[in-house]
Amino acid sequence: MKLVTNMSAEKARDYFLKPESYFNFDLPKYFDFKNVLDLSDSLIKNKDFMNAIVKSKKESPKTKENVDYVLIHNKDGKYAWRPFELIHPILYVKLVNDICEKHNWSTIKKRIKKLHSNPRIICCSMPGESKNKKNDKKSTILRWWNEYEQKSISSSMEYLLMANTDISNCYPSIYTHTIPWALHTEKVAKNIKGDTSYIGNIIDIDIEQMKYGQTNGIPQGSTLMDFIAEIVLGYCDELLTEKLNETNISDYKILRYRDDYRVFSNNSYELDIILKCLSEILIKLNFKLNPTKTYNTRDVIIKSVKEDKISRFINQRNFEQLSLQKELFLIDNFSKEYPNSGSLIVLLNNVFKNKIEIMKRRPNSYEQVISILIDIMYNNPRTYPICIAILSNIFKFLSKNVTEKYIDLILKKFQSLPNTVYLEIWMQRITITINRNRKFTNGSICEKIYNPKINIWNSEWLKDNIKKKFDENLIINEKEIDNISFYLSRDEVDAFAIEYDI
């Protein structure tokens, strides 16, 4: 993987403008953002943005609601949720261009290098591009495994103790004014407030335009915002280094993957001091540690691997030897103990690979199999894509009427849950081959499939000549819809189901 901080300004721009960088959450493959990003790039290229693109300062994007499209994703099948945002493509391209302007990019790279100058605090999550340029998501997961999990295990040779913690609600807590602090230092940033010759202020203002003028929180769901978060979190690393230098604590190592921390030490008192210093630094920047995920342990090796993963290692072979219904039953039981876990996705992907793909006829007890899959989905929203892929491969052995009956039952069952747009997106992936005009009620992105007049972004702030040219319907790849099969293949949904060896 080539890290974005090792790229030229031009290469970084190309990287951030890739559709999978624009939105890195799983969607059916007929949602394709390349054309709308290319169009946005052509509309704003070499133009004075505020004077040539925007109607007026009084009608700038930050004065309008719903400029970005927010996809509310249910996290636990109950009342926890996370907003993923499709940033207005024109605002996204503008931010990319601002960051990747040659001088600005040079400033950012130099500053990040300084933020990461402490060899004892290691950032494992800087975004980057895979070598074949087609599997950035898989390369990112492999990097997490290699740089975070595996190095945690090997750290047991040097350290007796490990603390594990993370930041509560990280992205929604980022105070956008801390971006210029991170890039120019707090003292300088306060003296240059509003000066748009500084890239930190430009990024701050650009994000405000996306967020209805709000200064709390940055959009989630894009590699670009992951990169901006890394700048702020790298600033936390720098401040933590300075604070630890004052304590004269030097025998430690910290691995950070985005907002997750693993702190290694040989002294329990010093480990507590490090956590205290980290907490104080984070509070200053509007963050706080998650008390439910903060603990110290002497069992460095075992605690370096997630509990769900260890359980999967122990049980997986037994699962695979069972019939389809029995294996899914055990996976459902596993999901109750480790809800929404990565291992749950891997187990379901193994079912797909080892049993569903090779299936030549309708499975025995198919109604029970369908019921178990729905139960898994109901309590584990992360499983929607893979479960619906499995369901589609069972439905292909059933009549159209029977299939539609089950689809109706699934949608009815999920009506009692809040924020089920993501479910409907993936249910539409099945129904689109049967009835493209089937109505979905919870999200305009589904409605876009059968109603091209619907808008998912508010573009009222654009000058009329630009607005006429900006075509939202480019996000729908009609050729993909024409050629799509009823049942989902594994390559549509298995990006998070990579197997790792300890």
C-alpha positions in Angstrom: 0.0 0.0 0.0 1.2 3.5 -0.9 0.3 6.0 1.9 -1.3 9.2 0.7 1.4 11.2 2.5 3.9 9.6 0.1 2.1 10.8 -2.9 2.6 14.0 -5.0 -0.2 16.6 -4.9 -1.4 15.4 -8.3 -1.5 11.7 -7.3 -3.2 12.5 -4.0 -5.9 14.4 -5.9 -6.5 11.5 -8.2 -6.7 9.2 -5.2 -9.2 11.3 -3.3 -11.4 11.7 -6.4 -11.7 7.9 -6.9 -15.4 6.9 -6.3 -14.3 4.5 -3.5 -12.5 7.3 -1.7 -15.5 9.6 -2.1 -17.8 7.1 -0.3 -16.1 4.1 1.3 -19.3 2.4 2.7 -20.8 -0.6 0.9 -23.5 0.2 -1.6 -24.9 -1.9 -4.5 -22.6 -1.5 -7.5 -25.1 0.4 -9.7 -24.5 3.4 -7.4 -21.4 4.8 -9.2 -20.1 8.3 -8.3 -17.4 8.6 -10.9 -19.4 10.5 -13.5 -20.9 13.0 -11.0 -17.4 13.6 -9.5 -16.0 14.1 -13.0 -18.8 16.5 -13.9 -18.3 18.5 -10.7 -14.6 18.7 -11.4 -15.4 20.2 -14.9 -17.9 22.6 -13.5 -15.6 24.2 -11.0 -12.3 23.8 -12.8 -10.2 27.0 -12.8 -13.2 29.1 -11.6 -13.5 31.5 -8.6 -15.7 29.3 -6.5 -17.7 31.9 -4.6 -18.1 34.3 -7.5 -18.6 31.9 -10.4 -20.4 29.0 -8.7 -22.3 30.2 -5.7 -25.4 32.5 -6.0 -24.2 34.9 -3.3 -22.7 35.0 0.2 -26.2 35.2 1.6 -27.1 32.0 -0.2 -23.9 30.1 0.3 -24.0 26.3 1.0 -23.7 26.9 4.7 -27.0 28.7 4.8 -28.8 25.7 3.4 -30.0 22.5 5.1 -29.5 19.1 3.5 -26.6 20.1 1.3 -25.1 16.7 2.0 -27.1 13.5 1.9 -27.1 11.8 5.2 -27.5 8.1 5.3 -28.5 7.1 8.8 -27.1 3.6 9.6 -28.6 1.7 12.5 -25.6 0.3 14.4 -27.2 -2.3 16.7 -30.7 -3.0 15.5 -32.1 -0.8 18.2 -31.5 2.9 18.9 -27.8 3.4 18.3 -27.1 5.0 14.9 -24.3 6.5 12.8 -24.6 9.1 10.1 -22.7 8.5 6.9 -22.7 11.4 4.5 -22.6 11.7 0.7 -21.0 15.1 0.5 -22.3 17.3 -2.2 -20.0 16.4 -5.1 -19.2 20.0 -6.0 -18.2 20.8 -2.4 -16.2 17.5 -2.2 -14.2 18.3 -5.3 -13.6 21.8 -4.1 -12.2 20.6 -0.8 -10.0 18.0 -2.7 -8.7 20.8 -5.0 -7.9 23.0 -2.0 -6.1 20.3 -0.1 -4.2 19.1 -3.2 -3.1 22.5 -4.4 0.7 22.1 -4.7 1.7 24.6 -1.9 -1.1 23.5 0.4 -0.2 19.8 -0.1 3.4 20.5 0.7 2.4 22.3 3.9 0.2 19.4 5.0 2.8 16.7 4.3 5.5 18.6 6.2 3.2 19.1 9.1 2.1 15.5 9.2 5.7 14.4 9.2 6.3 16.5 12.3 3.1 15.3 14.0 4.4 11.7 13.6 8.0 12.4 14.7 7.7 10.5 18.0 8.7 6.9 17.2 6.9 5.7 20.3 3.5 6.9 19.1 2.7 5.0 15.9 -0.2 5.9 13.6 -1.4 2.8 11.8 -4.3 4.3 9.9 -3.1 6.8 7.4 -5.1 6.3 4.3 -3.4 4.8 1.2 -3.9 3.2 -2.2 -3.4 -0.5 -2.9 -0.7 -1.5 -5.3 -3.2 -2.7 -7.9 -5.3 0.4 -7.3 -8.5 -1.6 -7.1 -8.7 -2.9 -3.6 -8.1 0.0 -1.3 -10.6 -1.2 1.3 -9.1 -4.7 1.5 -5.6 -3.2 1.7 -6.8 -1.0 4.6 -8.1 -4.0 6.5 -4.8 -5.9 5.9 -2.9 -2.9 7.2 -5.0 -2.8 10.3 -4.2 -6.5 10.8 -0.5 -6.1 10.2 0.2 -2.8 11.7 -2.2 -2.8 14.6 -3.2 -6.3 15.7 0.0 -8.1 14.8 2.3 -5.4 16.2 0.2 -5.5 19.4 1.0 -9.2 19.7 4.7 -8.8 19.1 4.8 -5.9 21.6 4.4 -8.5 24.4 8.1 -9.3 24.0 9.0 -5.7 25.2 6.1 -4.8 27.5 4.3 -6.5 30.3 1.2 -4.3 30.3 -1.3 -3.0 27.7 -4.1 -0.5 28.0 -6.9 -0.4 25.4 -9.1 2.6 24.8 -10.9 4.6 22.2 -12.5 8.0 21.6 -16.2 8.2 22.1 -18.1 9.6 19.0 -14.9 10.7 17.3 -15.9 12.2 14.0 -19.0 14.0 15.4 -16.8 15.5 18.1 -14.1 17.0 15.9 -14.2 20.8 16.4 -13.5 22.1 12.9 -11.4 25.0 14.3 -8.9 22.5 15.6 -8.0 21.7 12.0 -6.0 24.9 11.6 -4.6 24.3 15.1 -3.3 20.9 14.0 -1.8 22.3 10.7 -0.4 25.6 12.0 -0.3 25.2 15.8 -2.9 26.7 18.1 -0.9 29.9 18.7 -0.5 30.6 15.0 -4.1 29.6 14.2 -5.6 32.1 16.6 -3.5 34.9 15.1 -4.5 34.0 11.5 -8.2 33.2 12.1 -10.1 33.6 8.9 -7.1 34.2 6.7 -7.7 31.9 3.7 -4.1 32.0 2.6 -3.7 29.2 5.2 -4.9 25.7 4.3 -6.1 25.0 7.8 -8.6 27.8 7.6 -9.7 26.8 4.1 -10.5 23.2 5.2 -12.3 24.6 8.3 -14.5 26.9 6.0 -15.0 24.2 3.4 -16.4 21.8 6.0 -18.7 24.5 7.5 -20.2 24.9 4.0 -21.1 21.2 4.1 -22.5 21.2 7.6 -25.0 24.1 7.6 -22.4 26.4 9.2 -21.8 24.0 12.2 -18.3 23.8 13.6 -18.8 20.5 15.5 -18.3 17.3 13.6 -17.0 16.4 10.2 -18.9 14.1 7.7 -18.3 10.4 8.0 -18.0 8.0 5.1 -15.1 9.2 2.9 -11.4 8.6 2.8 -10.9 12.3 2.5 -12.5 12.9 5.9 -10.6 10.0 7.3 -7.5 11.9 6.2 -8.6 15.1 7.8 -9.4 13.2 11.0 -5.9 11.8 11.0 -4.5 15.4 10.9 -6.4 16.3 14.1 -5.6 12.9 15.8 -2.0 13.4 14.8 -2.1 16.7 16.6 -3.3 14.9 19.6 -0.3 12.6 19.3 2.0 15.6 19.2 0.4 17.2 22.3 0.6 13.9 24.1 4.3 13.6 23.2 4.9 17.0 24.7 3.0 16.2 27.9 4.7 12.8 28.4 8.1 14.5 27.9 7.2 16.7 30.9 6.6 13.6 33.0 9.9 12.0 32.0 8.1 8.8 31.1 10.0 7.2 28.2 9.4 3.5 28.4 6.2 3.2 26.5 4.8 2.5 23.0 1.4 3.6 21.7 -0.3 2.2 18.6 -3.1 4.2 17.3 -5.6 3.1 14.6 -7.8 6.2 13.9 -9.5 6.7 17.3 -8.5 3.4 18.8 -5.4 3.3 21.1 -3.2 0.5 22.5 -0.8 1.8 25.1 2.1 -0.5 26.2 4.2 -0.1 29.3 6.2 -2.0 31.9 4.9 0.0 34.9 1.3 0.1 36.0 1.7 3.5 37.6 3.2 5.0 34.4 0.5 3.3 32.3 -2.2 5.1 34.3 -0.3 8.4 34.0 -0.2 8.0 30.2 -3.9 7.4 30.0 -4.5 10.4 32.3 -2.3 12.6 30.0 -4.2 11.2 26.9 -7.5 12.0 28.5 -6.5 15.6 29.3 -5.2 16.2 25.8 -8.4 14.8 24.2 -10.6 16.9 26.5 -8.8 20.1 25.3 -9.7 19.1 21.7 -13.4 18.3 22.5 -12.8 14.5 22.7 -13.2 12.1 25.5 -12.2 8.5 26.1 -14.9 5.8 26.0 -15.0 4.4 29.6 -16.8 1.2 28.5 -13.8 0.3 26.3 -11.0 1.4 28.5 -9.1 -1.2 30.5 -5.6 -2.3 31.5 -4.3 -5.9 31.1 -1.3 -8.1 31.6 -2.5 -10.5 29.1 -1.1 -8.6 26.1 -1.2 -11.4 23.5 -4.8 -12.6 24.1 -6.2 -9.0 24.5 -4.5 -7.9 21.3 -7.0 -10.0 19.4 -10.7 -9.3 19.6 -12.7 -11.7 21.6 -15.1 -12.4 18.7 -12.1 -13.4 16.6 -10.7 -15.8 19.1 -14.1 -17.4 19.5 -14.4 -17.7 15.8 -11.0 -19.4 15.6 -12.2 -22.0 18.2 -15.6 -22.7 16.6 -15.3 -22.1 12.9 -14.3 -25.6 11.9 -17.2 -27.1 13.8 -19.6 -24.7 12.2 -18.5 -25.6 8.7 -19.1 -29.3 9.2 -22.8 -28.8 9.9 -25.8 -28.5 7.6 -26.7 -25.1 6.3 -29.5 -24.6 8.8 -27.5 -25.8 11.8 -24.5 -23.7 10.8 -26.7 -20.6 10.5 -28.3 -21.4 13.8 -24.9 -21.4 15.5 -23.9 -18.2 13.7 -27.2 -16.6 15.0 -26.2 -17.7 18.5 -22.7 -16.3 18.0 -24.2 -13.0 16.9 -26.0 -12.7 20.2 -22.7 -12.9 22.1 -20.7 -10.8 19.6 -23.2 -8.5 17.9 -22.3 -6.7 14.7 -18.8 -8.0 14.9 -16.3 -8.5 12.1 -16.1 -12.2 12.8 -19.9 -12.5 12.2 -19.3 -11.2 8.7 -16.5 -13.7 8.1 -18.7 -16.6 9.3 -21.5 -15.6 7.0 -19.1 -15.1 4.1 -17.8 -18.6 4.7 -21.4 -19.9 4.5 -21.8 -18.1 1.2 -18.5 -19.4 -0.2 -18.7 -23.0 1.1 -22.5 -23.8 0.9 -24.5 -21.1 -1.0 -22.3 -20.6 -4.1 -22.2 -24.3 -4.9 -25.9 -24.8 -4.1 -27.7 -26.5 -7.1 -31.3 -26.6 -5.7 -33.5 -25.1 -3.0 -32.1 -26.0 0.4 -33.9 -28.3 2.8 -35.8 -26.4 5.5 -35.5 -23.2 3.4 -38.2 -21.4 5.4 -36.2 -22.0 8.6 -33.0 -20.9 6.9 -34.7 -17.7 5.7 -36.1 -17.1 9.2 -32.6 -17.5 10.8 -31.0 -15.1 8.3 -33.7 -12.5 9.0 -33.1 -12.8 12.8 -29.4 -12.3 12.2 -30.1 -9.2 10.1 -32.6 -7.8 12.6 -30.0 -7.6 15.4 -26.9 -7.0 13.3 -27.3 -4.2 10.7 -23.7 -4.7 9.6 -24.7 -8.0 8.1 -27.4 -6.6 5.7 -25.3 -7.0 2.5 -24.0 -10.5 3.1 -27.3 -11.8 4.5 -29.2 -10.3 1.5 -26.7 -11.9 -0.8 -27.4 -15.3 0.8 -31.1 -14.7 0.7 -31.0 -13.8 -3.0 -29.3 -17.0 -3.8 -32.0 -19.0 -2.0 -34.8 -16.9 -3.7 -33.5 -17.8 -7.1 -34.9 -21.3 -6.5 -38.3 -19.9 -5.6 -41.1 -18.5 -7.8 -41.4 -14.7 -8.2 -44.6 -14.7 -6.1 -43.0 -16.6 -3.3 -39.9 -14.4 -3.4 -42.0 -11.2 -3.2 -43.9 -12.7 -0.3 -40.7 -13.1 1.7 -39.5 -9.6 0.7 -42.7 -8.1 2.0 -42.4 -10.1 5.2 -38.8 -8.8 5.7 -39.7 -5.2 5.1 -42.7 -5.5 7.4 -40.7 -7.0 10.2 -38.1 -4.2 10.0 -40.7 -1.4 10.1 -40.5 -1.4 13.9 -36.8 -0.5 13.8 -35.6 3.1 13.4 -33.2 4.2 10.6 -33.5 1.2 8.2 -32.5 3.1 5.0 -29.4 0.9 4.7 -31.6 -2.2 4.8 -33.9 -0.8 2.1 -30.9 0.0 -0.1 -29.8 -3.6 -0.1 -33.4 -5.0 -0.4 -33.8 -2.8 -3.4 -30.7 -4.6 -4.9 -32.9 -7.7 -5.0 -36.1 -6.2 -6.1 -34.7 -4.0 -8.8 -34.5 -7.0 -11.2 -38.2 -7.9 -10.4 -39.8 -4.5 -10.2 -37.6 -1.4 -10.5 -40.5 0.9 -9.5 -41.2 -0.8 -6.2 -41.5 2.0 -3.6 -39.2 2.4 -0.6 -40.2 5.0 2.0 -37.2 5.7 4.2 -34.6 7.2 2.0 -34.4 9.4 -1.1 -31.4 7.5 -2.4 -33.7 4.5 -3.0 -36.3 6.7 -4.6 -33.6 7.9 -7.0 -33.8 4.5 -8.7 -37.4 4.9 -9.8 -37.8 8.7 -9.6 -35.1 10.7 -11.5 -36.7 14.0 -10.4 -36.0 13.4 -6.7 -32.9 15.3 -5.4 -30.7 13.8 -2.8 -28.5 16.9 -2.5 -29.7 20.5 -1.9 -28.2 22.5 -4.8 -30.2 25.7 -4.4 -27.0 27.6 -3.6 -25.6 27.0 -7.1 -25.9 29.7 -9.7 -28.6 28.8 -12.2 -26.2 28.0 -15.1 -24.2 25.6 -12.9 -27.3 24.0 -11.4 -28.7 23.2 -14.8 -25.6 21.4 -15.7 -25.3 19.5 -12.4 -27.0 16.2 -13.1 -27.6 14.0 -10.0 -28.8 11.1 -12.0 -25.3 10.4 -13.0 -24.9 8.5 -9.8 -27.0 5.7 -11.3 -25.2 3.4 -13.6 -27.9 2.3 -16.0 -25.7 -0.2 -17.8 -25.0 -1.9 -14.5 -28.8 -2.2 -13.8 -29.4 -3.6 -17.3 -26.8 -6.3 -16.8 -27.3 -7.1 -13.1 -28.4 -10.6 -12.1 -31.2 -11.2 -9.5 -28.9 -12.9 -7.1 -25.8 -11.3 -5.6 -22.3 -12.7 -6.2 -19.8 -12.8 -3.3 -17.5 -10.1 -4.8 -20.4 -7.6 -4.3 -20.4 -7.9 -0.5 -17.2 -9.6 0.8 -14.8 -6.7 1.2 -14.8 -7.0 5.0 -14.7 -10.8 5.1 -10.9 -11.2 4.6 -9.4 -14.1 6.5 -6.3 -13.4 8.6 -3.9 -15.7 10.3 -2.3 -14.8 13.7 
